[in-house]
Amino acid sequence: MRTAFVLMLAATIATPATAQPPDGASLFRQRCSMCHTDTADRPTGIGPNLFGVVGRRAASTDYGYSPALRASGLRWNRATLDRFLVGPMALVPGTKMPISVSDAAERAAIIAYLASLRK
């Protein structure tokens, strides 16, 4: 009986249909907020404020960006943010951003959250 319960529990946990999609706001708080802010009325932190980042030119706000990011010519859309978050230093060698997000679902959730931050 106990073995059957354990097997049923393991099957339930492993079933993808029961998995909740990651929450972008929570992931932002956990992974990004120690350096970045996400509200219009807050100043930059260690990293730039990310409120309204989707659609914006890279290095276009009042923050001390690296020369590499200023010269990158990037525009922050969903695809560019996804590539950047996979490997910031690979996309823009010399950037100050040291953190990557390897999980595609987490990246998508964070980017969706950032896209929701509009005036």
Biopython code that builds the backbone (N, CA, C, O; Angstrom):
import numpy as np
from Bio.PDB.StructureBuilder import StructureBuilder

atoms = [
    (1, "MET", "N", (0.832, -1.192, 0.000)),
    (1, "MET", "CA", (0.000, 0.000, 0.000)),
    (1, "MET", "C", (0.871, 1.247, 0.000)),
    (1, "MET", "O", (0.645, 2.168, -0.785)),
    (2, "ARG", "N", (1.872, 1.276, 0.886)),
    (2, "ARG", "CA", (2.749, 2.441, 0.965)),
    (2, "ARG", "C", (3.519, 2.638, -0.340)),
    (2, "ARG", "O", (3.681, 3.773, -0.788)),
    (3, "THR", "N", (3.995, 1.560, -0.957)),
    (3, "THR", "CA", (4.717, 1.654, -2.218)),
    (3, "THR", "C", (3.826, 2.232, -3.306)),
    (3, "THR", "O", (4.278, 3.065, -4.092)),
    (4, "ALA", "N", (2.585, 1.812, -3.365)),
    (4, "ALA", "CA", (1.646, 2.333, -4.357)),
    (4, "ALA", "C", (1.420, 3.826, -4.155)),
    (4, "ALA", "O", (1.346, 4.583, -5.123)),
    (5, "PHE", "N", (1.312, 4.245, -2.904)),
    (5, "PHE", "CA", (1.123, 5.667, -2.615)),
    (5, "PHE", "C", (2.340, 6.476, -3.070)),
    (5, "PHE", "O", (2.185, 7.537, -3.673)),
    (6, "VAL", "N", (3.543, 5.983, -2.785)),
    (6, "VAL", "CA", (4.765, 6.677, -3.176)),
    (6, "VAL", "C", (4.859, 6.769, -4.692)),
    (6, "VAL", "O", (5.220, 7.821, -5.221)),
    (7, "LEU", "N", (4.539, 5.683, -5.406)),
    (7, "LEU", "CA", (4.567, 5.705, -6.866)),
    (7, "LEU", "C", (3.535, 6.678, -7.423)),
    (7, "LEU", "O", (3.824, 7.394, -8.382)),
    (8, "MET", "N", (2.340, 6.720, -6.841)),
    (8, "MET", "CA", (1.302, 7.638, -7.290)),
    (8, "MET", "C", (1.737, 9.080, -7.033)),
    (8, "MET", "O", (1.531, 9.951, -7.879)),
    (9, "LEU", "N", (2.329, 9.330, -5.887)),
    (9, "LEU", "CA", (2.808, 10.671, -5.555)),
    (9, "LEU", "C", (3.916, 11.093, -6.517)),
    (9, "LEU", "O", (3.916, 12.228, -6.993)),
    (10, "ALA", "N", (4.838, 10.217, -6.804)),
    (10, "ALA", "CA", (5.927, 10.530, -7.726)),
    (10, "ALA", "C", (5.390, 10.821, -9.120)),
    (10, "ALA", "O", (5.876, 11.738, -9.781)),
    (11, "ALA", "N", (4.408, 10.068, -9.580)),
    (11, "ALA", "CA", (3.814, 10.305, -10.891)),
    (11, "ALA", "C", (3.102, 11.650, -10.931)),
    (11, "ALA", "O", (3.153, 12.348, -11.943)),
    (12, "THR", "N", (2.447, 12.014, -9.855)),
    (12, "THR", "CA", (1.740, 13.293, -9.782)),
    (12, "THR", "C", (2.717, 14.454, -9.828)),
    (12, "THR", "O", (2.484, 15.439, -10.530)),
    (13, "ILE", "N", (3.799, 14.345, -9.090)),
    (13, "ILE", "CA", (4.801, 15.411, -9.066)),
    (13, "ILE", "C", (5.476, 15.551, -10.424)),
    (13, "ILE", "O", (5.766, 16.668, -10.851)),
    (14, "ALA", "N", (5.726, 14.461, -11.101)),
    (14, "ALA", "CA", (6.437, 14.484, -12.375)),
    (14, "ALA", "C", (5.546, 14.879, -13.545)),
    (14, "ALA", "O", (6.065, 15.148, -14.628)),
    (15, "THR", "N", (4.240, 14.924, -13.375)),
    (15, "THR", "CA", (3.330, 15.241, -14.462)),
    (15, "THR", "C", (3.426, 16.709, -14.822)),
    (15, "THR", "O", (3.137, 17.565, -13.987)),
    (16, "PRO", "N", (3.831, 17.025, -16.065)),
    (16, "PRO", "CA", (3.980, 18.418, -16.451)),
    (16, "PRO", "C", (2.685, 19.219, -16.358)),
    (16, "PRO", "O", (2.731, 20.430, -16.139)),
    (17, "ALA", "N", (1.548, 18.582, -16.518)),
    (17, "ALA", "CA", (0.273, 19.294, -16.490)),
    (17, "ALA", "C", (0.011, 19.931, -15.124)),
    (17, "ALA", "O", (-0.750, 20.895, -15.030)),
    (18, "THR", "N", (0.624, 19.410, -14.076)),
    (18, "THR", "CA", (0.390, 19.971, -12.748)),
    (18, "THR", "C", (1.361, 21.094, -12.413)),
    (18, "THR", "O", (1.178, 21.799, -11.421)),
    (19, "ALA", "N", (2.396, 21.264, -13.239)),
    (19, "ALA", "CA", (3.392, 22.294, -12.955)),
    (19, "ALA", "C", (2.817, 23.674, -13.261)),
    (19, "ALA", "O", (2.178, 23.879, -14.293)),
    (20, "GLN", "N", (3.050, 24.602, -12.361)),
    (20, "GLN", "CA", (2.624, 25.978, -12.557)),
    (20, "GLN", "C", (3.702, 26.721, -13.340)),
    (20, "GLN", "O", (4.893, 26.512, -13.110)),
    (21, "PRO", "N", (3.290, 27.588, -14.265)),
    (21, "PRO", "CA", (4.314, 28.374, -14.956)),
    (21, "PRO", "C", (4.989, 29.320, -13.968)),
    (21, "PRO", "O", (4.365, 29.748, -12.997)),
    (22, "PRO", "N", (6.233, 29.642, -14.202)),
    (22, "PRO", "CA", (6.917, 30.538, -13.269)),
    (22, "PRO", "C", (6.271, 31.920, -13.267)),
    (22, "PRO", "O", (5.762, 32.381, -14.289)),
    (23, "ASP", "N", (6.297, 32.563, -12.125)),
    (23, "ASP", "CA", (5.737, 33.903, -11.971)),
    (23, "ASP", "C", (6.859, 34.924, -12.161)),
    (23, "ASP", "O", (7.818, 34.955, -11.390)),
    (24, "GLY", "N", (6.730, 35.755, -13.194)),
    (24, "GLY", "CA", (7.781, 36.702, -13.532)),
    (24, "GLY", "C", (8.063, 37.722, -12.447)),
    (24, "GLY", "O", (9.221, 38.065, -12.208)),
    (25, "ALA", "N", (7.014, 38.219, -11.780)),
    (25, "ALA", "CA", (7.221, 39.204, -10.709)),
    (25, "ALA", "C", (8.003, 38.583, -9.558)),
    (25, "ALA", "O", (8.907, 39.213, -9.009)),
    (26, "SER", "N", (7.664, 37.370, -9.195)),
    (26, "SER", "CA", (8.394, 36.695, -8.106)),
    (26, "SER", "C", (9.836, 36.412, -8.516)),
    (26, "SER", "O", (10.762, 36.599, -7.727)),
    (27, "LEU", "N", (10.018, 35.963, -9.749)),
    (27, "LEU", "CA", (11.379, 35.706, -10.224)),
    (27, "LEU", "C", (12.194, 36.987, -10.259)),
    (27, "LEU", "O", (13.375, 36.983, -9.912)),
    (28, "PHE", "N", (11.565, 38.092, -10.681)),
    (28, "PHE", "CA", (12.269, 39.371, -10.683)),
    (28, "PHE", "C", (12.718, 39.715, -9.265)),
    (28, "PHE", "O", (13.869, 40.095, -9.051)),
    (29, "ARG", "N", (11.819, 39.584, -8.307)),
    (29, "ARG", "CA", (12.185, 39.899, -6.916)),
    (29, "ARG", "C", (13.324, 39.004, -6.434)),
    (29, "ARG", "O", (14.227, 39.472, -5.740)),
    (30, "GLN", "N", (13.287, 37.719, -6.796)),
    (30, "GLN", "CA", (14.295, 36.774, -6.327)),
    (30, "GLN", "C", (15.637, 36.942, -7.033)),
    (30, "GLN", "O", (16.688, 36.861, -6.397)),
    (31, "ARG", "N", (15.604, 37.177, -8.353)),
    (31, "ARG", "CA", (16.825, 37.106, -9.151)),
    (31, "ARG", "C", (17.379, 38.448, -9.595)),
    (31, "ARG", "O", (18.564, 38.549, -9.911)),
    (32, "CYS", "N", (16.540, 39.489, -9.626)),
    (32, "CYS", "CA", (16.959, 40.744, -10.261)),
    (32, "CYS", "C", (16.951, 41.948, -9.332)),
    (32, "CYS", "O", (17.736, 42.879, -9.510)),
    (33, "SER", "N", (16.064, 41.933, -8.340)),
    (33, "SER", "CA", (15.821, 43.148, -7.550)),
    (33, "SER", "C", (16.983, 43.546, -6.649)),
    (33, "SER", "O", (16.991, 44.664, -6.135)),
    (34, "MET", "N", (17.954, 42.679, -6.442)),
    (34, "MET", "CA", (19.096, 43.094, -5.634)),
    (34, "MET", "C", (19.954, 44.118, -6.380)),
    (34, "MET", "O", (20.745, 44.833, -5.765)),
    (35, "CYS", "N", (19.795, 44.188, -7.702)),
    (35, "CYS", "CA", (20.544, 45.173, -8.497)),
    (35, "CYS", "C", (19.639, 46.153, -9.241)),
    (35, "CYS", "O", (20.008, 47.311, -9.438)),
    (36, "HIS", "N", (18.464, 45.697, -9.652)),
    (36, "HIS", "CA", (17.579, 46.498, -10.501)),
    (36, "HIS", "C", (16.293, 46.888, -9.777)),
    (36, "HIS", "O", (15.796, 46.150, -8.926)),
    (37, "THR", "N", (15.765, 48.054, -10.126)),
    (37, "THR", "CA", (14.447, 48.470, -9.662)),
    (37, "THR", "C", (13.463, 48.292, -10.815)),
    (37, "THR", "O", (13.861, 48.168, -11.973)),
    (38, "ASP", "N", (12.175, 48.281, -10.480)),
    (38, "ASP", "CA", (11.151, 48.004, -11.488)),
    (38, "ASP", "C", (9.953, 48.940, -11.411)),
    (38, "ASP", "O", (8.896, 48.635, -11.963)),
    (39, "THR", "N", (10.102, 50.072, -10.737)),
    (39, "THR", "CA", (9.018, 51.045, -10.667)),
    (39, "THR", "C", (9.522, 52.387, -11.175)),
    (39, "THR", "O", (10.691, 52.731, -10.997)),
    (40, "ALA", "N", (8.631, 53.142, -11.810)),
    (40, "ALA", "CA", (9.014, 54.388, -12.474)),
    (40, "ALA", "C", (9.614, 55.404, -11.529)),
    (40, "ALA", "O", (10.487, 56.175, -11.927)),
    (41, "ASP", "N", (9.172, 55.423, -10.304)),
    (41, "ASP", "CA", (9.597, 56.480, -9.387)),
    (41, "ASP", "C", (10.801, 56.111, -8.529)),
    (41, "ASP", "O", (11.131, 56.836, -7.590)),
    (42, "ARG", "N", (11.451, 55.019, -8.828)),
    (42, "ARG", "CA", (12.619, 54.620, -8.031)),
    (42, "ARG", "C", (13.888, 54.830, -8.829)),
    (42, "ARG", "O", (13.906, 54.576, -10.033)),
    (43, "PRO", "N", (14.941, 55.284, -8.193)),
    (43, "PRO", "CA", (16.200, 55.501, -8.907)),
    (43, "PRO", "C", (16.878, 54.179, -9.258)),
    (43, "PRO", "O", (16.466, 53.110, -8.808)),
    (44, "THR", "N", (17.913, 54.276, -10.061)),
    (44, "THR", "CA", (18.683, 53.085, -10.395)),
    (44, "THR", "C", (19.361, 52.574, -9.140)),
    (44, "THR", "O", (19.543, 53.309, -8.169)),
    (45, "GLY", "N", (19.728, 51.321, -9.174)),
    (45, "GLY", "CA", (20.468, 50.720, -8.073)),
    (45, "GLY", "C", (21.866, 50.403, -8.563)),
    (45, "GLY", "O", (22.502, 51.221, -9.227)),
    (46, "ILE", "N", (22.336, 49.222, -8.237)),
    (46, "ILE", "CA", (23.624, 48.759, -8.757)),
    (46, "ILE", "C", (23.525, 48.649, -10.276)),
    (46, "ILE", "O", (24.487, 48.909, -10.998)),
    (47, "GLY", "N", (22.330, 48.253, -10.748)),
    (47, "GLY", "CA", (22.041, 48.193, -12.177)),
    (47, "GLY", "C", (20.956, 49.194, -12.513)),
    (47, "GLY", "O", (20.384, 49.808, -11.612)),
    (48, "PRO", "N", (20.662, 49.373, -13.789)),
    (48, "PRO", "CA", (19.661, 50.369, -14.184)),
    (48, "PRO", "C", (18.242, 49.980, -13.785)),
    (48, "PRO", "O", (17.936, 48.806, -13.578)),
    (49, "ASN", "N", (17.384, 50.991, -13.682)),
    (49, "ASN", "CA", (15.960, 50.772, -13.459)),
    (49, "ASN", "C", (15.399, 50.115, -14.717)),
    (49, "ASN", "O", (15.673, 50.579, -15.824)),
    (50, "LEU", "N", (14.628, 49.054, -14.570)),
    (50, "LEU", "CA", (14.106, 48.309, -15.720)),
    (50, "LEU", "C", (12.651, 48.619, -16.030)),
    (50, "LEU", "O", (12.051, 47.953, -16.874)),
    (51, "PHE", "N", (12.071, 49.609, -15.371)),
    (51, "PHE", "CA", (10.701, 50.011, -15.693)),
    (51, "PHE", "C", (10.694, 50.561, -17.121)),
    (51, "PHE", "O", (11.454, 51.477, -17.436)),
    (52, "GLY", "N", (9.846, 50.009, -17.979)),
    (52, "GLY", "CA", (9.748, 50.456, -19.367)),
    (52, "GLY", "C", (10.896, 50.024, -20.259)),
    (52, "GLY", "O", (11.098, 50.603, -21.326)),
    (53, "VAL", "N", (11.648, 49.021, -19.845)),
    (53, "VAL", "CA", (12.825, 48.606, -20.610)),
    (53, "VAL", "C", (12.457, 48.016, -21.975)),
    (53, "VAL", "O", (13.193, 48.216, -22.941)),
    (54, "VAL", "N", (11.344, 47.299, -22.076)),
    (54, "VAL", "CA", (10.981, 46.673, -23.344)),
    (54, "VAL", "C", (10.588, 47.759, -24.340)),
    (54, "VAL", "O", (9.665, 48.536, -24.098)),
    (55, "GLY", "N", (11.298, 47.800, -25.455)),
    (55, "GLY", "CA", (11.093, 48.802, -26.489)),
    (55, "GLY", "C", (12.122, 49.920, -26.442)),
    (55, "GLY", "O", (12.197, 50.731, -27.364)),
    (56, "ARG", "N", (12.905, 49.972, -25.391)),
    (56, "ARG", "CA", (13.875, 51.035, -25.196)),
    (56, "ARG", "C", (15.222, 50.659, -25.840)),
    (56, "ARG", "O", (15.571, 49.481, -25.922)),
    (57, "ARG", "N", (15.962, 51.664, -26.290)),
    (57, "ARG", "CA", (17.326, 51.439, -26.750)),
    (57, "ARG", "C", (18.192, 51.064, -25.555)),
    (57, "ARG", "O", (18.008, 51.604, -24.464)),
    (58, "ALA", "N", (19.130, 50.150, -25.748)),
    (58, "ALA", "CA", (20.061, 49.779, -24.674)),
    (58, "ALA", "C", (20.886, 50.990, -24.284)),
    (58, "ALA", "O", (21.274, 51.790, -25.134)),
    (59, "ALA", "N", (21.147, 51.117, -23.003)),
    (59, "ALA", "CA", (22.007, 52.168, -22.449)),
    (59, "ALA", "C", (21.457, 53.571, -22.701)),
    (59, "ALA", "O", (22.222, 54.505, -22.939)),
    (60, "SER", "N", (20.138, 53.718, -22.650)),
    (60, "SER", "CA", (19.529, 55.015, -22.979)),
    (60, "SER", "C", (18.940, 55.744, -21.776)),
    (60, "SER", "O", (18.244, 56.744, -21.949)),
    (61, "THR", "N", (19.201, 55.269, -20.573)),
    (61, "THR", "CA", (18.688, 55.960, -19.385)),
    (61, "THR", "C", (19.855, 56.528, -18.571)),
    (61, "THR", "O", (21.022, 56.351, -18.922)),
    (62, "ASP", "N", (19.523, 57.193, -17.510)),
    (62, "ASP", "CA", (20.518, 57.813, -16.649)),
    (62, "ASP", "C", (21.139, 56.754, -15.732)),
    (62, "ASP", "O", (20.688, 56.541, -14.606)),
    (63, "TYR", "N", (22.164, 56.109, -16.235)),
    (63, "TYR", "CA", (22.870, 55.070, -15.496)),
    (63, "TYR", "C", (24.278, 54.997, -16.089)),
    (63, "TYR", "O", (24.465, 55.346, -17.255)),
    (64, "GLY", "N", (25.241, 54.564, -15.337)),
    (64, "GLY", "CA", (26.624, 54.440, -15.804)),
    (64, "GLY", "C", (26.864, 53.138, -16.543)),
    (64, "GLY", "O", (27.533, 52.242, -16.029)),
    (65, "TYR", "N", (26.318, 53.031, -17.751)),
    (65, "TYR", "CA", (26.465, 51.821, -18.556)),
    (65, "TYR", "C", (27.911, 51.613, -19.002)),
    (65, "TYR", "O", (28.700, 52.556, -19.054)),
    (66, "SER", "N", (28.239, 50.383, -19.316)),
    (66, "SER", "CA", (29.564, 50.080, -19.857)),
    (66, "SER", "C", (29.669, 50.655, -21.270)),
    (66, "SER", "O", (28.661, 50.786, -21.964)),
    (67, "PRO", "N", (30.879, 50.996, -21.692)),
    (67, "PRO", "CA", (31.057, 51.444, -23.079)),
    (67, "PRO", "C", (30.569, 50.398, -24.086)),
    (67, "PRO", "O", (30.052, 50.744, -25.148)),
    (68, "ALA", "N", (30.738, 49.123, -23.745)),
    (68, "ALA", "CA", (30.308, 48.050, -24.650)),
    (68, "ALA", "C", (28.798, 48.071, -24.868)),
    (68, "ALA", "O", (28.339, 47.924, -26.001)),
    (69, "LEU", "N", (28.027, 48.249, -23.813)),
    (69, "LEU", "CA", (26.569, 48.283, -23.967)),
    (69, "LEU", "C", (26.130, 49.558, -24.684)),
    (69, "LEU", "O", (25.215, 49.528, -25.507)),
    (70, "ARG", "N", (26.785, 50.678, -24.369)),
    (70, "ARG", "CA", (26.449, 51.931, -25.062)),
    (70, "ARG", "C", (26.689, 51.806, -26.559)),
    (70, "ARG", "O", (25.929, 52.359, -27.353)),
    (71, "ALA", "N", (27.728, 51.091, -26.954)),
    (71, "ALA", "CA", (28.077, 50.942, -28.373)),
    (71, "ALA", "C", (27.355, 49.784, -29.053)),
    (71, "ALA", "O", (27.519, 49.584, -30.257)),
    (72, "SER", "N", (26.561, 49.016, -28.308)),
    (72, "SER", "CA", (25.971, 47.785, -28.848)),
    (72, "SER", "C", (24.908, 48.017, -29.920)),
    (72, "SER", "O", (24.731, 47.173, -30.799)),
    (73, "GLY", "N", (24.210, 49.128, -29.865)),
    (73, "GLY", "CA", (23.137, 49.377, -30.825)),
    (73, "GLY", "C", (21.898, 48.523, -30.598)),
    (73, "GLY", "O", (21.011, 48.480, -31.450)),
    (74, "LEU", "N", (21.828, 47.850, -29.470)),
    (74, "LEU", "CA", (20.686, 46.971, -29.191)),
    (74, "LEU", "C", (19.437, 47.770, -28.845)),
    (74, "LEU", "O", (19.513, 48.874, -28.306)),
    (75, "ARG", "N", (18.296, 47.191, -29.166)),
    (75, "ARG", "CA", (17.009, 47.684, -28.690)),
    (75, "ARG", "C", (16.416, 46.535, -27.887)),
    (75, "ARG", "O", (16.411, 45.392, -28.343)),
    (76, "TRP", "N", (15.918, 46.838, -26.694)),
    (76, "TRP", "CA", (15.409, 45.799, -25.795)),
    (76, "TRP", "C", (13.997, 45.390, -26.194)),
    (76, "TRP", "O", (13.015, 45.995, -25.764)),
    (77, "ASN", "N", (13.911, 44.357, -27.021)),
    (77, "ASN", "CA", (12.635, 43.704, -27.294)),
    (77, "ASN", "C", (12.706, 42.320, -26.655)),
    (77, "ASN", "O", (13.721, 41.961, -26.058)),
    (78, "ARG", "N", (11.658, 41.563, -26.778)),
    (78, "ARG", "CA", (11.632, 40.248, -26.108)),
    (78, "ARG", "C", (12.759, 39.338, -26.585)),
    (78, "ARG", "O", (13.401, 38.669, -25.776)),
    (79, "ALA", "N", (13.000, 39.310, -27.886)),
    (79, "ALA", "CA", (14.038, 38.428, -28.427)),
    (79, "ALA", "C", (15.427, 38.851, -27.961)),
    (79, "ALA", "O", (16.242, 38.008, -27.586)),
    (80, "THR", "N", (15.699, 40.155, -27.983)),
    (80, "THR", "CA", (17.011, 40.644, -27.558)),
    (80, "THR", "C", (17.218, 40.403, -26.068)),
    (80, "THR", "O", (18.297, 39.985, -25.649)),
    (81, "LEU", "N", (16.186, 40.667, -25.268)),
    (81, "LEU", "CA", (16.301, 40.389, -23.832)),
    (81, "LEU", "C", (16.551, 38.910, -23.576)),
    (81, "LEU", "O", (17.334, 38.553, -22.696)),
    (82, "ASP", "N", (15.888, 38.050, -24.341)),
    (82, "ASP", "CA", (16.091, 36.612, -24.167)),
    (82, "ASP", "C", (17.545, 36.247, -24.466)),
    (82, "ASP", "O", (18.176, 35.531, -23.688)),
    (83, "ARG", "N", (18.072, 36.727, -25.570)),
    (83, "ARG", "CA", (19.472, 36.437, -25.921)),
    (83, "ARG", "C", (20.431, 37.010, -24.874)),
    (83, "ARG", "O", (21.418, 36.369, -24.513)),
    (84, "PHE", "N", (20.138, 38.206, -24.394)),
    (84, "PHE", "CA", (20.994, 38.840, -23.391)),
    (84, "PHE", "C", (20.992, 38.046, -22.090)),
    (84, "PHE", "O", (22.047, 37.800, -21.507)),
    (85, "LEU", "N", (19.808, 37.646, -21.637)),
    (85, "LEU", "CA", (19.719, 36.925, -20.365)),
    (85, "LEU", "C", (20.322, 35.529, -20.425)),
    (85, "LEU", "O", (20.723, 34.992, -19.393)),
    (86, "VAL", "N", (20.396, 34.931, -21.607)),
    (86, "VAL", "CA", (21.069, 33.634, -21.745)),
    (86, "VAL", "C", (22.554, 33.782, -21.424)),
    (86, "VAL", "O", (23.141, 32.935, -20.751)),
    (87, "GLY", "N", (23.144, 34.851, -21.904)),
    (87, "GLY", "CA", (24.573, 35.087, -21.684)),
    (87, "GLY", "C", (24.917, 36.528, -21.971)),
    (87, "GLY", "O", (25.339, 36.853, -23.081)),
    (88, "PRO", "N", (24.745, 37.402, -20.991)),
    (88, "PRO", "CA", (24.995, 38.828, -21.224)),
    (88, "PRO", "C", (26.382, 39.119, -21.797)),
    (88, "PRO", "O", (26.519, 39.913, -22.728)),
    (89, "MET", "N", (27.403, 38.477, -21.240)),
    (89, "MET", "CA", (28.765, 38.753, -21.680)),
    (89, "MET", "C", (29.077, 38.130, -23.032)),
    (89, "MET", "O", (30.009, 38.561, -23.711)),
    (90, "ALA", "N", (28.312, 37.123, -23.429)),
    (90, "ALA", "CA", (28.484, 36.544, -24.758)),
    (90, "ALA", "C", (27.878, 37.460, -25.821)),
    (90, "ALA", "O", (28.445, 37.628, -26.901)),
    (91, "LEU", "N", (26.714, 38.054, -25.507)),
    (91, "LEU", "CA", (26.059, 38.946, -26.465)),
    (91, "LEU", "C", (26.759, 40.301, -26.522)),
    (91, "LEU", "O", (26.933, 40.867, -27.601)),
    (92, "VAL", "N", (27.158, 40.818, -25.372)),
    (92, "VAL", "CA", (27.809, 42.130, -25.296)),
    (92, "VAL", "C", (29.078, 41.982, -24.453)),
    (92, "VAL", "O", (29.063, 42.263, -23.255)),
    (93, "PRO", "N", (30.173, 41.542, -25.075)),
    (93, "PRO", "CA", (31.421, 41.428, -24.319)),
    (93, "PRO", "C", (31.793, 42.784, -23.725)),
    (93, "PRO", "O", (31.834, 43.796, -24.425)),
    (94, "GLY", "N", (32.061, 42.782, -22.431)),
    (94, "GLY", "CA", (32.399, 44.020, -21.741)),
    (94, "GLY", "C", (31.240, 44.629, -20.977)),
    (94, "GLY", "O", (31.410, 45.653, -20.316)),
    (95, "THR", "N", (30.061, 44.019, -21.056)),
    (95, "THR", "CA", (28.934, 44.527, -20.276)),
    (95, "THR", "C", (29.202, 44.352, -18.786)),
    (95, "THR", "O", (30.006, 43.511, -18.385)),
    (96, "LYS", "N", (28.529, 45.144, -17.980)),
    (96, "LYS", "CA", (28.652, 45.013, -16.520)),
    (96, "LYS", "C", (27.765, 43.893, -15.972)),
    (96, "LYS", "O", (27.962, 43.444, -14.843)),
    (97, "MET", "N", (26.799, 43.447, -16.759)),
    (97, "MET", "CA", (25.806, 42.465, -16.292)),
    (97, "MET", "C", (26.451, 41.076, -16.177)),
    (97, "MET", "O", (26.787, 40.471, -17.195)),
    (98, "PRO", "N", (26.628, 40.561, -14.948)),
    (98, "PRO", "CA", (27.300, 39.274, -14.784)),
    (98, "PRO", "C", (26.357, 38.077, -14.669)),
    (98, "PRO", "O", (26.808, 36.933, -14.705)),
    (99, "ILE", "N", (25.060, 38.326, -14.532)),
    (99, "ILE", "CA", (24.115, 37.266, -14.205)),
    (99, "ILE", "C", (23.389, 36.794, -15.463)),
    (99, "ILE", "O", (22.949, 37.606, -16.277)),
    (100, "SER", "N", (23.269, 35.486, -15.613)),
    (100, "SER", "CA", (22.485, 34.920, -16.709)),
    (100, "SER", "C", (21.325, 34.116, -16.124)),
    (100, "SER", "O", (21.323, 33.763, -14.945)),
    (101, "VAL", "N", (20.350, 33.841, -16.968)),
    (101, "VAL", "CA", (19.200, 33.020, -16.575)),
    (101, "VAL", "C", (19.143, 31.882, -17.576)),
    (101, "VAL", "O", (18.723, 32.080, -18.716)),
    (102, "SER", "N", (19.557, 30.697, -17.168)),
    (102, "SER", "CA", (19.672, 29.576, -18.098)),
    (102, "SER", "C", (18.336, 28.917, -18.422)),
    (102, "SER", "O", (18.177, 28.362, -19.509)),
    (103, "ASP", "N", (17.387, 28.964, -17.514)),
    (103, "ASP", "CA", (16.100, 28.303, -17.716)),
    (103, "ASP", "C", (15.202, 29.136, -18.633)),
    (103, "ASP", "O", (14.880, 30.281, -18.315)),
    (104, "ALA", "N", (14.800, 28.563, -19.767)),
    (104, "ALA", "CA", (14.002, 29.283, -20.769)),
    (104, "ALA", "C", (12.656, 29.746, -20.217)),
    (104, "ALA", "O", (12.215, 30.853, -20.526)),
    (105, "ALA", "N", (12.003, 28.924, -19.413)),
    (105, "ALA", "CA", (10.699, 29.306, -18.847)),
    (105, "ALA", "C", (10.854, 30.469, -17.871)),
    (105, "ALA", "O", (10.011, 31.365, -17.838)),
    (106, "GLU", "N", (11.907, 30.462, -17.091)),
    (106, "GLU", "CA", (12.151, 31.573, -16.168)),
    (106, "GLU", "C", (12.468, 32.850, -16.935)),
    (106, "GLU", "O", (11.975, 33.924, -16.589)),
    (107, "ARG", "N", (13.295, 32.736, -17.984)),
    (107, "ARG", "CA", (13.589, 33.918, -18.811)),
    (107, "ARG", "C", (12.314, 34.487, -19.407)),
    (107, "ARG", "O", (12.092, 35.697, -19.363)),
    (108, "ALA", "N", (11.477, 33.623, -19.964)),
    (108, "ALA", "CA", (10.231, 34.074, -20.580)),
    (108, "ALA", "C", (9.331, 34.767, -19.565)),
    (108, "ALA", "O", (8.701, 35.776, -19.880)),
    (109, "ALA", "N", (9.270, 34.237, -18.360)),
    (109, "ALA", "CA", (8.431, 34.842, -17.315)),
    (109, "ALA", "C", (8.977, 36.202, -16.888)),
    (109, "ALA", "O", (8.212, 37.148, -16.702)),
    (110, "ILE", "N", (10.286, 36.300, -16.734)),
    (110, "ILE", "CA", (10.896, 37.580, -16.360)),
    (110, "ILE", "C", (10.668, 38.611, -17.461)),
    (110, "ILE", "O", (10.330, 39.759, -17.173)),
    (111, "ILE", "N", (10.849, 38.212, -18.711)),
    (111, "ILE", "CA", (10.658, 39.132, -19.835)),
    (111, "ILE", "C", (9.199, 39.563, -19.939)),
    (111, "ILE", "O", (8.918, 40.733, -20.198)),
    (112, "ALA", "N", (8.275, 38.636, -19.741)),
    (112, "ALA", "CA", (6.846, 39.003, -19.760)),
    (112, "ALA", "C", (6.539, 40.004, -18.654)),
    (112, "ALA", "O", (5.774, 40.947, -18.861)),
    (113, "TYR", "N", (7.125, 39.805, -17.494)),
    (113, "TYR", "CA", (6.932, 40.755, -16.401)),
    (113, "TYR", "C", (7.505, 42.122, -16.781)),
    (113, "TYR", "O", (6.843, 43.142, -16.588)),
    (114, "LEU", "N", (8.718, 42.152, -17.314)),
    (114, "LEU", "CA", (9.324, 43.418, -17.721)),
    (114, "LEU", "C", (8.465, 44.126, -18.783)),
    (114, "LEU", "O", (8.328, 45.349, -18.763)),
    (115, "ALA", "N", (7.892, 43.345, -19.706)),
    (115, "ALA", "CA", (7.043, 43.916, -20.758)),
    (115, "ALA", "C", (5.761, 44.526, -20.173)),
    (115, "ALA", "O", (5.163, 45.414, -20.781)),
    (116, "SER", "N", (5.345, 44.054, -19.008)),
    (116, "SER", "CA", (4.128, 44.580, -18.388)),
    (116, "SER", "C", (4.375, 45.905, -17.671)),
    (116, "SER", "O", (3.420, 46.577, -17.281)),
    (117, "LEU", "N", (5.613, 46.285, -17.493)),
    (117, "LEU", "CA", (5.969, 47.497, -16.754)),
    (117, "LEU", "C", (5.932, 48.688, -17.702)),
    (117, "LEU", "O", (6.937, 49.028, -18.326)),
    (118, "ARG", "N", (4.787, 49.305, -17.804)),
    (118, "ARG", "CA", (4.576, 50.422, -18.737)),
    (118, "ARG", "C", (4.000, 51.618, -18.011)),
    (118, "ARG", "O", (3.380, 51.477, -16.957)),
    (119, "LYS", "N", (4.200, 52.768, -18.562)),
    (119, "LYS", "CA", (3.625, 54.004, -18.025)),
    (119, "LYS", "C", (2.160, 54.086, -18.344)),
    (119, "LYS", "O", (1.501, 55.058, -17.973)),
]
sb = StructureBuilder()
sb.init_structure("model")
sb.init_model(0)
sb.init_chain("A")
sb.init_seg("    ")
for serial, (resi, resn, name, xyz) in enumerate(atoms, 1):
    if name == "N":
        sb.init_residue(resn, " ", resi, " ")
    sb.init_atom(name, np.array(xyz, "f"), 0.0, 1.0, " ", f" {name:<3s}", serial, name[0])
structure = sb.get_structure()
